[in-house]
Amino acid sequence: MTPSARGPAVERSASNSARLAARWESRVQRSAHPLVYPALRAVPGPLLRVPGLGVLVRDPELVREALMRPEVFAKNGPGTSSDLWTPVLGEKVLLNMSGQDHQLLRRKLSPLFTPGFVDVLSRKSLSSPLAELGEKLASGEPVDLVQQAHLFSSVVISQLVGLPAEQIHNDRLYQSIHEISGTVSLRKLSLAEGEVIAARRIMGDLSEHATLAYRNGDPDTVPGRMRELGLSEEEALGAVGAFALTGTETLTAYLPRLIALLIDSGWLPRLARDRSLLEPAIAEGLRVTTPVLVMLRRVRTAAQLGKHHFDAGERLILLGFRINHAAGRFNPVANPSAKLKQLWFGAGAHFCLGAPLAMAQIRLVLETLLDVAEELGPESTLRIRSRQTARKVLIPAYRQLRVSR
Ligand code: HEM
């Protein structure tokens, strides 16, 4: 439908809804990083050197080139996220590796992320909690979607570590992971000594289950399947830890943000009636939220990026979110995300390995909400009854998002 065919009143209301959605998204991000987010949004020019911090890069070509040259712009090294992961998970957990070792381990793990495997895994873990969510919403019961997302991630972590889902009745596993990642921020990426000890203890508890599942070799569990794929016990345990630590907060934060975005922008009932725009809506949600706001790299040897020179040891802070946001407001029809090659999942050798699993889970959760919205019809669709944004967290998120019809 062309804009003029929809009439001025409808156009005005659509643009108000789009503004409301953008305003809330901005609030979520500011609440997570009250000082850093506005500062990063204001970075002028293609790059900016900030003494003591690093080089802030927002030019799309430079960001992509840095991501595509991991041998020079390394993901491990001081001031990168390996400061956080290595003391807790060890040296060889994919996201702090590079070169051939990294490629080999990724290749070994890749069968775990085929569409067939992630689809079965996600359905097995989420079917029953999603059915319960659908029933609650359809009956008019208010639901906190943040709590729900915590519960879903507990169930998924239980699958990753090989615990039977029946043993998970609350969000305990999510909370234990959150205890680790909840202590870091963009300004303080590493853990203090006491925090490392606590984090190791938590990961140790999770590893106990994973070790058992690996040794039993049951291919219905993720660690058992890893053994079948030829991973050593150490590699399997490291990978389980890496998946739990990297995948949990990102996905758990994104799900409520996507639903809020769809309700605020008025897209939820529209999508419920016409699912053909489901994929662009998810991609647009990922683009405008960009859960991982920045990617960090360390310059290994002096190098040129475009016309800019970098010295060995410099730290790059790649402002992926600026590139994604520059494409405009959430718009599944124009779908500007199509041109960005999923930059919200990174690019090159370290492109998010868990992306197919994340997408499978996002689809299942969204379809449940859309089924409820379709049943309710446009007149009594789902609404946000109350919400709170999370303050000072690494991945911007809602702390509470109560929804009911
Ligand atoms: C909406 C959800 C998610 C988003 C937005 C996201 C985003 C990202 C980004 C941007 C990177 C690259 C970081 C960099 O290059 O510095 C990454 C890497 C990674 N992600 Fe995700 N992620 C998500 C979900 C998941 C899930 C569910 C898993 C677990 C199964 C996962 C596992 C990983 C791993 C293992 C890496 C490191 C890959 C490597 O270094 O080779 N992610 N993710």
Residues whose N, C-alpha, C, O or C-beta is under 5 A from the ligand:
A	BS01	HEM	L94 L95 A242 F243 T246 G247 T250 L251 Y254 P291 V292 M295 L296 L343 W344 F345 G346 A349 H350 F351 C352 L353 G354 A355 L357 A358
